[in-house]
Amino acid sequence: MKKVKMSYITNADLGDLELARTVDDVLKVALTVIERMPKPVRCVIGSLTSGRRTPEENRERLHRVILRYKEGGVATFNHLPFQRRAMQILSREFGGGQLSDSQKMLLQERLRDEFYEPFLKSGKVGQLHIMPGSEASLNVYFMWMFATKNKIPVRFIPAELVPKE
């Protein structure tokens, strides 16, 4: 059986990610990682801050699906560390602490405009797979519409394929 490489992110990439001060810095590291992956690269997306689950539950659920694809031998980009760092950088601009609803919406819009859109525009994502239960996420909806418009294949993951804890 062919051995599958599970991760393309290096310790140097992790160091660069930690040192990133702008969302553009985060994007550059993400694109460096995805560039060394075999094509076509699959990206699994889903709700992180919206829906009936907590952000931690959403993140864990998404991570389990990404891991399942990787274990199945599919080149799957794990965008979660990059999304988290981009959110840290953007949140800092709001002074940290508890955000108002309007600030949360602005934060999501900036994440979309400064990270997700340029990431998808890079042409490095070969497939977009959408988690079940992500209908309420504005960023998931944006990525789905962007991918459809730009002929990036979109697949919806059936709920029964999402691994339980």
Secondary structure, DSSP 8 states (H G I E B T S, - for coil): ----------HHHHHHHHH--SHHHHHHHHHHHHHTS-SS-EEEE--SSSSSS-HHHHHHHHHHHHHHHHHTT--EE--HHHHHHHHHHHHHHTTSS---HHHHHHHHHHHIIIIIHHHHHTS---EEEE-TT-TT-HHHHHHHHHHHHTT--EEE--GGGS---
